[in-house]
Amino acid sequence: MAVGFKLYDPNMNELKFPVGVKPLDFLVSSIEKERYTETIKGIPGTIDYGFDYKERSDCSLTFFLRHYHGEHDYLLLESEMNAFLDSQPFFYVSRNNLPTRVLKVTIDSSYKTERILGSMYATLEVPVTITGLPFWRTKYTTQDVEALGFDAISEKFGLADGLNIDYPKYTFTENKFTVWNGGNVTLDPRNMPLKIKLKHLVTDGTFKLTNKTTGETFEYYAPRTGNTVDLDGVQVFVGYQANRLRETNRKYISIVPGINEIEYSGGTMDDIQFDFPLYYK
């Protein structure tokens, strides 16, 4: 059964399909892994060093096309569809039955419509390449949850996204708190959008932010008298000027799936905010 899908532009604005075009299905493979092993003389078998996630292959969008008049209308619809699928540098795609999650795709391969027995109907399968991270991600971020409040409406924050009603906050005024990651992928700030805002930080240069769940600690060595410090991925900004990474221990904290017990010391602030999308395999 076809489930249907929606396409979005790079700013996550929904795009309207040409008249006569019905999206049928978004076919997606699993993620390929690259495993690193070594054989050593005198040791039976292989040594497994783990793996990296690579890419999803053999993914496509399928459509049903109907033109309403003569042969010229079919050719015009075909031309309009070609222009539509070439209108953006990349697209985000969501399935209608799971509308809160998207994958980022590009359309680079050629494709051809298949006419159904010379009728006014045709089908089209368009190969797509999953670009960037191979994981599904939510259209919203945790600060959207903070601002709008948790709601299980599918088009906002679906129950399937793993949000936890017991941990709905992502802005905190206390120095010990829990950050919930409803996805099943660890947020790694080296290659994922993880933003942490330290609002009006006051410190003598001994500030530490620790994820006790992972054992990771970020340290900030420069004195601050009320500046807002933004951790944006692995970059550190004060007023979003030059990167202040040199004023830190050059470490970062990641956010694992589920509970993350966070605490900070060596400073005070108005609040601390965590902002990130959720990722799924």
Contacts in CASP RR format, 6 or more apart in sequence:
PFRMAT RR
TARGET T0000
AUTHOR 0000-0000-0000
METHOD contacts of the structure
MODEL  1
MAVGFKLYDPNMNELKFPVGVKPLDFLVSSIEKERYTETIKGIPGTIDYG
FDYKERSDCSLTFFLRHYHGEHDYLLLESEMNAFLDSQPFFYVSRNNLPT
RVLKVTIDSSYKTERILGSMYATLEVPVTITGLPFWRTKYTTQDVEALGF
DAISEKFGLADGLNIDYPKYTFTENKFTVWNGGNVTLDPRNMPLKIKLKH
LVTDGTFKLTNKTTGETFEYYAPRTGNTVDLDGVQVFVGYQANRLRETNR
KYISIVPGINEIEYSGGTMDDIQFDFPLYYK
2 24 0 8 1.000
2 25 0 8 1.000
2 62 0 8 1.000
3 25 0 8 1.000
3 26 0 8 1.000
3 95 0 8 1.000
3 96 0 8 1.000
3 97 0 8 1.000
4 23 0 8 1.000
4 24 0 8 1.000
4 25 0 8 1.000
4 26 0 8 1.000
4 95 0 8 1.000
4 96 0 8 1.000
4 97 0 8 1.000
5 23 0 8 1.000
5 25 0 8 1.000
5 26 0 8 1.000
5 61 0 8 1.000
5 93 0 8 1.000
5 94 0 8 1.000
5 95 0 8 1.000
5 96 0 8 1.000
6 14 0 8 1.000
6 15 0 8 1.000
6 23 0 8 1.000
6 93 0 8 1.000
6 94 0 8 1.000
6 96 0 8 1.000
6 99 0 8 1.000
7 14 0 8 1.000
7 15 0 8 1.000
7 17 0 8 1.000
7 23 0 8 1.000
7 91 0 8 1.000
7 92 0 8 1.000
7 93 0 8 1.000
8 14 0 8 1.000
8 15 0 8 1.000
8 91 0 8 1.000
8 92 0 8 1.000
8 93 0 8 1.000
8 94 0 8 1.000
8 102 0 8 1.000
8 139 0 8 1.000
9 15 0 8 1.000
9 88 0 8 1.000
9 91 0 8 1.000
9 92 0 8 1.000
10 88 0 8 1.000
10 89 0 8 1.000
10 90 0 8 1.000
10 92 0 8 1.000
12 92 0 8 1.000
12 102 0 8 1.000
12 139 0 8 1.000
15 84 0 8 1.000
15 87 0 8 1.000
15 88 0 8 1.000
15 91 0 8 1.000
17 23 0 8 1.000
17 84 0 8 1.000
18 77 0 8 1.000
18 80 0 8 1.000
18 81 0 8 1.000
18 84 0 8 1.000
20 65 0 8 1.000
20 66 0 8 1.000
20 67 0 8 1.000
20 68 0 8 1.000
20 77 0 8 1.000
21 63 0 8 1.000
21 64 0 8 1.000
21 65 0 8 1.000
21 77 0 8 1.000
21 81 0 8 1.000
21 84 0 8 1.000
22 63 0 8 1.000
22 64 0 8 1.000
22 65 0 8 1.000
22 66 0 8 1.000
23 61 0 8 1.000
23 62 0 8 1.000
23 63 0 8 1.000
24 62 0 8 1.000
24 63 0 8 1.000
24 64 0 8 1.000
25 61 0 8 1.000
25 62 0 8 1.000
26 59 0 8 1.000
26 60 0 8 1.000
26 61 0 8 1.000
26 62 0 8 1.000
26 93 0 8 1.000
26 95 0 8 1.000
26 103 0 8 1.000
27 58 0 8 1.000
27 59 0 8 1.000
27 60 0 8 1.000
27 61 0 8 1.000
27 62 0 8 1.000
28 56 0 8 1.000
28 59 0 8 1.000
28 103 0 8 1.000
28 130 0 8 1.000
29 56 0 8 1.000
29 57 0 8 1.000
29 58 0 8 1.000
29 59 0 8 1.000
30 56 0 8 1.000
31 53 0 8 1.000
31 54 0 8 1.000
31 55 0 8 1.000
31 56 0 8 1.000
31 134 0 8 1.000
31 135 0 8 1.000
31 281 0 8 1.000
32 53 0 8 1.000
32 54 0 8 1.000
32 55 0 8 1.000
32 56 0 8 1.000
32 57 0 8 1.000
33 51 0 8 1.000
33 52 0 8 1.000
33 53 0 8 1.000
33 54 0 8 1.000
34 51 0 8 1.000
34 52 0 8 1.000
34 54 0 8 1.000
35 48 0 8 1.000
35 50 0 8 1.000
35 51 0 8 1.000
36 48 0 8 1.000
36 49 0 8 1.000
36 50 0 8 1.000
36 51 0 8 1.000
36 52 0 8 1.000
37 46 0 8 1.000
37 47 0 8 1.000
37 48 0 8 1.000
37 49 0 8 1.000
38 46 0 8 1.000
38 47 0 8 1.000
38 49 0 8 1.000
39 45 0 8 1.000
39 46 0 8 1.000
39 47 0 8 1.000
40 47 0 8 1.000
53 134 0 8 1.000
53 135 0 8 1.000
54 134 0 8 1.000
55 130 0 8 1.000
55 134 0 8 1.000
56 103 0 8 1.000
56 130 0 8 1.000
56 134 0 8 1.000
59 105 0 8 1.000
59 127 0 8 1.000
59 128 0 8 1.000
59 129 0 8 1.000
59 130 0 8 1.000
60 125 0 8 1.000
60 126 0 8 1.000
60 127 0 8 1.000
60 128 0 8 1.000
61 93 0 8 1.000
61 105 0 8 1.000
61 125 0 8 1.000
61 126 0 8 1.000
61 128 0 8 1.000
62 123 0 8 1.000
62 124 0 8 1.000
62 125 0 8 1.000
62 126 0 8 1.000
63 81 0 8 1.000
63 123 0 8 1.000
63 124 0 8 1.000
63 125 0 8 1.000
63 126 0 8 1.000
64 121 0 8 1.000
64 122 0 8 1.000
64 123 0 8 1.000
64 124 0 8 1.000
65 77 0 8 1.000
65 78 0 8 1.000
65 81 0 8 1.000
65 113 0 8 1.000
65 121 0 8 1.000
65 122 0 8 1.000
65 123 0 8 1.000
65 124 0 8 1.000
66 120 0 8 1.000
66 121 0 8 1.000
66 122 0 8 1.000
67 73 0 8 1.000
67 74 0 8 1.000
67 76 0 8 1.000
67 77 0 8 1.000
67 120 0 8 1.000
67 122 0 8 1.000
68 120 0 8 1.000
70 120 0 8 1.000
74 115 0 8 1.000
74 120 0 8 1.000
74 122 0 8 1.000
78 113 0 8 1.000
81 113 0 8 1.000
81 124 0 8 1.000
85 107 0 8 1.000
85 126 0 8 1.000
86 107 0 8 1.000
89 106 0 8 1.000
90 104 0 8 1.000
90 105 0 8 1.000
90 106 0 8 1.000
90 131 0 8 1.000
91 104 0 8 1.000
91 105 0 8 1.000
91 106 0 8 1.000
91 107 0 8 1.000
92 102 0 8 1.000
92 103 0 8 1.000
92 104 0 8 1.000
92 105 0 8 1.000
92 139 0 8 1.000
93 102 0 8 1.000
93 103 0 8 1.000
93 105 0 8 1.000
93 128 0 8 1.000
94 100 0 8 1.000
94 101 0 8 1.000
94 102 0 8 1.000
94 139 0 8 1.000
95 101 0 8 1.000
98 160 0 8 1.000
99 154 0 8 1.000
99 155 0 8 1.000
100 138 0 8 1.000
100 139 0 8 1.000
100 140 0 8 1.000
100 154 0 8 1.000
100 155 0 8 1.000
100 156 0 8 1.000
100 157 0 8 1.000
100 158 0 8 1.000
100 160 0 8 1.000
100 161 0 8 1.000
101 136 0 8 1.000
101 137 0 8 1.000
101 138 0 8 1.000
101 139 0 8 1.000
101 161 0 8 1.000
101 280 0 8 1.000
102 136 0 8 1.000
102 137 0 8 1.000
102 138 0 8 1.000
102 139 0 8 1.000
103 130 0 8 1.000
103 136 0 8 1.000
103 137 0 8 1.000
104 130 0 8 1.000
104 131 0 8 1.000
104 132 0 8 1.000
104 133 0 8 1.000
105 128 0 8 1.000
105 129 0 8 1.000
105 130 0 8 1.000
105 131 0 8 1.000
106 128 0 8 1.000
106 129 0 8 1.000
106 131 0 8 1.000
107 126 0 8 1.000
107 127 0 8 1.000
107 128 0 8 1.000
107 129 0 8 1.000
108 129 0 8 1.000
109 126 0 8 1.000
109 127 0 8 1.000
109 129 0 8 1.000
111 124 0 8 1.000
111 125 0 8 1.000
111 126 0 8 1.000
111 127 0 8 1.000
112 124 0 8 1.000
113 122 0 8 1.000
113 123 0 8 1.000
113 124 0 8 1.000
114 122 0 8 1.000
114 123 0 8 1.000
114 124 0 8 1.000
115 121 0 8 1.000
115 122 0 8 1.000
116 122 0 8 1.000
116 123 0 8 1.000
133 191 0 8 1.000
133 192 0 8 1.000
133 279 0 8 1.000
135 185 0 8 1.000
135 279 0 8 1.000
135 280 0 8 1.000
135 281 0 8 1.000
136 279 0 8 1.000
136 280 0 8 1.000
136 281 0 8 1.000
137 277 0 8 1.000
137 278 0 8 1.000
137 279 0 8 1.000
137 280 0 8 1.000
138 161 0 8 1.000
138 277 0 8 1.000
138 278 0 8 1.000
139 277 0 8 1.000
140 156 0 8 1.000
140 157 0 8 1.000
140 277 0 8 1.000
141 193 0 8 1.000
141 275 0 8 1.000
141 276 0 8 1.000
141 277 0 8 1.000
142 170 0 8 1.000
142 274 0 8 1.000
142 275 0 8 1.000
142 276 0 8 1.000
142 277 0 8 1.000
142 278 0 8 1.000
143 170 0 8 1.000
143 171 0 8 1.000
143 273 0 8 1.000
143 274 0 8 1.000
143 275 0 8 1.000
144 157 0 8 1.000
145 157 0 8 1.000
145 163 0 8 1.000
145 168 0 8 1.000
145 170 0 8 1.000
146 168 0 8 1.000
146 169 0 8 1.000
146 170 0 8 1.000
146 171 0 8 1.000
146 273 0 8 1.000
148 156 0 8 1.000
148 157 0 8 1.000
149 168 0 8 1.000
150 157 0 8 1.000
150 163 0 8 1.000
150 165 0 8 1.000
150 168 0 8 1.000
151 157 0 8 1.000
152 158 0 8 1.000
152 159 0 8 1.000
157 163 0 8 1.000
161 182 0 8 1.000
161 183 0 8 1.000
161 278 0 8 1.000
162 182 0 8 1.000
162 183 0 8 1.000
162 278 0 8 1.000
163 180 0 8 1.000
163 182 0 8 1.000
164 180 0 8 1.000
164 182 0 8 1.000
164 258 0 8 1.000
167 178 0 8 1.000
167 179 0 8 1.000
167 180 0 8 1.000
167 259 0 8 1.000
169 177 0 8 1.000
170 179 0 8 1.000
170 273 0 8 1.000
170 274 0 8 1.000
170 275 0 8 1.000
171 271 0 8 1.000
171 272 0 8 1.000
171 273 0 8 1.000
171 274 0 8 1.000
172 262 0 8 1.000
172 271 0 8 1.000
172 272 0 8 1.000
172 273 0 8 1.000
173 270 0 8 1.000
173 271 0 8 1.000
175 263 0 8 1.000
175 264 0 8 1.000
175 265 0 8 1.000
176 261 0 8 1.000
176 262 0 8 1.000
176 263 0 8 1.000
177 262 0 8 1.000
177 263 0 8 1.000
178 259 0 8 1.000
178 260 0 8 1.000
178 261 0 8 1.000
178 262 0 8 1.000
179 255 0 8 1.000
179 260 0 8 1.000
179 262 0 8 1.000
179 274 0 8 1.000
180 258 0 8 1.000
180 259 0 8 1.000
180 260 0 8 1.000
181 187 0 8 1.000
181 255 0 8 1.000
181 256 0 8 1.000
181 257 0 8 1.000
181 258 0 8 1.000
181 260 0 8 1.000
181 276 0 8 1.000
181 278 0 8 1.000
182 257 0 8 1.000
182 258 0 8 1.000
182 278 0 8 1.000
183 257 0 8 1.000
183 258 0 8 1.000
183 278 0 8 1.000
183 279 0 8 1.000
183 280 0 8 1.000
184 257 0 8 1.000
184 279 0 8 1.000
184 280 0 8 1.000
184 281 0 8 1.000
185 257 0 8 1.000
185 279 0 8 1.000
185 280 0 8 1.000
185 281 0 8 1.000
186 254 0 8 1.000
186 255 0 8 1.000
186 256 0 8 1.000
186 257 0 8 1.000
187 194 0 8 1.000
187 254 0 8 1.000
187 255 0 8 1.000
187 256 0 8 1.000
187 276 0 8 1.000
187 279 0 8 1.000
188 194 0 8 1.000
188 254 0 8 1.000
189 231 0 8 1.000
189 233 0 8 1.000
189 234 0 8 1.000
189 252 0 8 1.000
189 253 0 8 1.000
189 254 0 8 1.000
190 233 0 8 1.000
190 234 0 8 1.000
190 252 0 8 1.000
192 233 0 8 1.000
192 276 0 8 1.000
192 279 0 8 1.000
193 233 0 8 1.000
193 276 0 8 1.000
193 277 0 8 1.000
194 231 0 8 1.000
194 233 0 8 1.000
194 254 0 8 1.000
194 255 0 8 1.000
194 274 0 8 1.000
194 275 0 8 1.000
194 276 0 8 1.000
195 230 0 8 1.000
195 231 0 8 1.000
195 232 0 8 1.000
195 233 0 8 1.000
195 273 0 8 1.000
195 274 0 8 1.000
195 275 0 8 1.000
195 276 0 8 1.000
196 209 0 8 1.000
196 230 0 8 1.000
196 231 0 8 1.000
196 253 0 8 1.000
196 272 0 8 1.000
196 273 0 8 1.000
196 274 0 8 1.000
196 275 0 8 1.000
197 228 0 8 1.000
197 229 0 8 1.000
197 230 0 8 1.000
197 231 0 8 1.000
197 272 0 8 1.000
197 273 0 8 1.000
197 275 0 8 1.000
198 207 0 8 1.000
198 209 0 8 1.000
198 228 0 8 1.000
198 229 0 8 1.000
198 230 0 8 1.000
198 231 0 8 1.000
198 269 0 8 1.000
198 272 0 8 1.000
199 228 0 8 1.000
199 269 0 8 1.000
199 270 0 8 1.000
199 271 0 8 1.000
199 272 0 8 1.000
199 273 0 8 1.000
200 226 0 8 1.000
200 227 0 8 1.000
200 228 0 8 1.000
200 269 0 8 1.000
200 270 0 8 1.000
201 207 0 8 1.000
201 220 0 8 1.000
201 224 0 8 1.000
201 226 0 8 1.000
201 227 0 8 1.000
201 228 0 8 1.000
201 229 0 8 1.000
201 267 0 8 1.000
201 268 0 8 1.000
201 269 0 8 1.000
202 224 0 8 1.000
202 225 0 8 1.000
202 226 0 8 1.000
202 267 0 8 1.000
202 268 0 8 1.000
202 269 0 8 1.000
203 220 0 8 1.000
203 223 0 8 1.000
203 224 0 8 1.000
203 266 0 8 1.000
203 267 0 8 1.000
203 268 0 8 1.000
204 223 0 8 1.000
204 266 0 8 1.000
204 267 0 8 1.000
205 220 0 8 1.000
205 221 0 8 1.000
205 222 0 8 1.000
205 223 0 8 1.000
205 224 0 8 1.000
205 266 0 8 1.000
206 221 0 8 1.000
206 265 0 8 1.000
206 266 0 8 1.000
206 267 0 8 1.000
207 219 0 8 1.000
207 220 0 8 1.000
207 224 0 8 1.000
207 264 0 8 1.000
207 265 0 8 1.000
207 266 0 8 1.000
207 267 0 8 1.000
208 217 0 8 1.000
208 218 0 8 1.000
208 219 0 8 1.000
208 220 0 8 1.000
208 264 0 8 1.000
208 265 0 8 1.000
208 266 0 8 1.000
209 217 0 8 1.000
209 218 0 8 1.000
209 219 0 8 1.000
209 220 0 8 1.000
209 253 0 8 1.000
209 262 0 8 1.000
209 263 0 8 1.000
209 264 0 8 1.000
209 272 0 8 1.000
210 216 0 8 1.000
210 217 0 8 1.000
210 218 0 8 1.000
210 253 0 8 1.000
210 262 0 8 1.000
210 263 0 8 1.000
210 264 0 8 1.000
211 217 0 8 1.000
211 253 0 8 1.000
211 254 0 8 1.000
211 255 0 8 1.000
211 260 0 8 1.000
211 261 0 8 1.000
211 262 0 8 1.000
212 261 0 8 1.000
212 262 0 8 1.000
212 263 0 8 1.000
213 256 0 8 1.000
213 259 0 8 1.000
213 260 0 8 1.000
213 261 0 8 1.000
214 253 0 8 1.000
214 254 0 8 1.000
214 256 0 8 1.000
214 260 0 8 1.000
216 251 0 8 1.000
216 252 0 8 1.000
216 253 0 8 1.000
216 254 0 8 1.000
217 249 0 8 1.000
217 251 0 8 1.000
217 253 0 8 1.000
218 231 0 8 1.000
218 248 0 8 1.000
218 249 0 8 1.000
218 251 0 8 1.000
218 252 0 8 1.000
218 253 0 8 1.000
219 248 0 8 1.000
219 249 0 8 1.000
219 251 0 8 1.000
220 229 0 8 1.000
220 236 0 8 1.000
220 247 0 8 1.000
220 248 0 8 1.000
221 247 0 8 1.000
221 248 0 8 1.000
221 249 0 8 1.000
222 244 0 8 1.000
222 247 0 8 1.000
224 238 0 8 1.000
226 269 0 8 1.000
227 238 0 8 1.000
227 239 0 8 1.000
228 238 0 8 1.000
228 239 0 8 1.000
229 236 0 8 1.000
229 237 0 8 1.000
229 238 0 8 1.000
229 244 0 8 1.000
230 236 0 8 1.000
230 237 0 8 1.000
230 238 0 8 1.000
230 239 0 8 1.000
230 240 0 8 1.000
231 252 0 8 1.000
233 252 0 8 1.000
234 245 0 8 1.000
234 252 0 8 1.000
235 243 0 8 1.000
235 245 0 8 1.000
236 243 0 8 1.000
236 244 0 8 1.000
236 245 0 8 1.000
236 247 0 8 1.000
236 248 0 8 1.000
237 243 0 8 1.000
237 244 0 8 1.000
238 244 0 8 1.000
253 262 0 8 1.000
255 274 0 8 1.000
255 276 0 8 1.000
264 272 0 8 1.000
END
